[in-house]
Amino acid sequence: MNKKNIFKESMDLQIAAKSIGLDWLEVDGIISKIREETEEVDEAIKNHDNTAIKEELGDLVFTILCLMRHLDYDPEEIIELANLKFKKRYEQVLKLLKKEGKNYANPEEMEKLWQIIKKEA
């Protein structure tokens, strides 16, 4: 079974749009759009509008993919690196929790643990 590569499909669509002039010329414009889309996600969440949340999350991810394309980064590589980084930190949190004789941390405790781990990185 062929697995659909949604990242490639998005990039191909963006490249097609670029061929007719529908593209950002500067990275700064993309960064501004990411901020705008993030605010729209926040607003949809505050309004408890599930349809809008999905739509705005899609817009945000699509715009982030556009930034990756402009910077010439492979989204699969970027996500893989993010997963590896998070996995390492997750494992460090588990070790710290175990050291403290815990298997769960409340949000305040977790923030403290997370900051300790980030400083060690």
C-alpha positions as CSV (number, residue, x, y, z in Angstrom):
1,M,0.0,0.0,0.0
2,N,1.4,3.4,-0.9
3,K,1.4,5.8,2.0
4,K,0.3,9.4,1.0
5,N,3.0,12.0,1.8
6,I,0.9,14.9,3.0
7,F,4.0,17.1,3.4
8,K,5.0,16.5,-0.3
9,E,1.5,17.2,-1.4
10,S,1.4,20.5,0.4
11,M,4.9,21.5,-1.0
12,D,3.8,20.5,-4.5
13,L,0.7,22.7,-4.1
14,Q,2.7,25.6,-2.9
15,I,5.2,25.2,-5.8
16,A,2.3,25.2,-8.3
17,A,0.9,28.4,-6.6
18,K,4.4,29.9,-6.8
19,S,4.4,29.4,-10.6
20,I,1.5,31.8,-10.9
21,G,3.0,34.3,-8.5
22,L,1.0,33.2,-5.4
23,D,3.8,33.0,-2.9
24,W,5.6,35.1,-0.3
25,L,8.7,36.9,-1.6
26,E,10.3,37.3,1.9
27,V,10.6,35.0,4.9
28,D,9.5,37.9,7.1
29,G,6.0,37.8,5.5
30,I,5.7,34.1,6.3
31,I,6.7,34.7,9.9
32,S,4.1,37.4,10.2
33,K,1.5,35.0,8.7
34,I,2.5,32.3,11.2
35,R,1.8,34.8,14.0
36,E,-1.6,35.7,12.4
37,E,-2.5,32.1,12.0
38,T,-1.5,31.3,15.6
39,E,-3.8,34.1,16.8
40,E,-6.6,32.7,14.8
41,V,-6.1,29.2,16.3
42,D,-6.2,30.8,19.7
43,E,-9.4,32.6,18.9
44,A,-11.1,29.5,17.6
45,I,-10.1,27.6,20.8
46,K,-11.5,30.4,22.9
47,N,-14.7,30.2,21.0
48,H,-14.9,26.4,21.3
49,D,-15.4,26.2,17.6
50,N,-14.1,22.8,16.5
51,T,-14.6,23.4,12.8
52,A,-12.7,26.6,13.0
53,I,-10.0,25.0,15.2
54,K,-9.3,22.4,12.6
55,E,-9.3,24.9,9.7
56,E,-7.0,27.3,11.5
57,L,-4.6,24.5,12.6
58,G,-4.5,23.4,9.0
59,D,-3.7,27.0,7.9
60,L,-1.0,27.2,10.6
61,V,0.7,23.9,9.6
62,F,0.4,24.8,5.9
63,T,2.1,28.2,6.5
64,I,4.9,26.5,8.6
65,L,5.5,24.1,5.7
66,C,5.8,27.2,3.5
67,L,8.5,28.5,5.8
68,M,10.3,25.2,5.6
69,R,10.1,25.3,1.8
70,H,11.4,28.8,1.6
71,L,14.3,27.9,3.9
72,D,14.9,24.7,1.9
73,Y,14.3,22.3,4.8
74,D,12.7,18.9,4.5
75,P,9.6,18.8,6.8
76,E,10.1,15.1,7.5
77,E,13.6,15.7,8.7
78,I,12.5,18.6,10.8
79,I,9.7,16.6,12.5
80,E,12.1,13.6,12.9
81,L,14.6,15.9,14.7
82,A,11.9,17.4,16.9
83,N,10.7,13.9,17.8
84,L,14.3,12.9,18.7
85,K,14.7,16.0,20.8
86,F,11.4,15.5,22.6
87,K,12.1,11.8,23.2
88,K,15.4,12.6,24.8
89,R,13.8,15.2,27.1
90,Y,10.9,12.9,27.9
91,E,13.3,10.2,28.9
92,Q,15.2,12.7,31.1
93,V,11.9,13.7,32.8
94,L,11.1,10.0,33.5
95,K,14.6,9.7,35.1
96,L,14.1,12.7,37.3
97,L,10.6,11.6,38.3
98,K,11.9,8.1,39.2
99,K,14.8,9.7,41.2
100,E,12.1,11.6,43.2
101,G,10.0,8.4,43.6
102,K,7.2,9.7,41.4
103,N,5.5,8.6,38.2
104,Y,3.6,11.8,37.6
105,A,4.2,15.6,38.0
106,N,1.6,18.3,38.3
107,P,2.0,21.2,35.8
108,E,4.1,23.3,38.2
109,E,6.4,20.5,39.0
110,M,6.7,19.5,35.3
111,E,7.6,23.1,34.3
112,K,10.4,23.0,36.9
113,L,11.7,19.6,35.6
114,W,11.4,20.8,32.0
115,Q,13.5,23.9,32.7
116,I,16.2,21.8,34.5
117,I,16.4,19.5,31.4
118,K,16.5,22.4,29.0
119,K,19.4,24.0,30.9
120,E,21.3,20.7,30.7
121,A,20.9,20.4,26.9
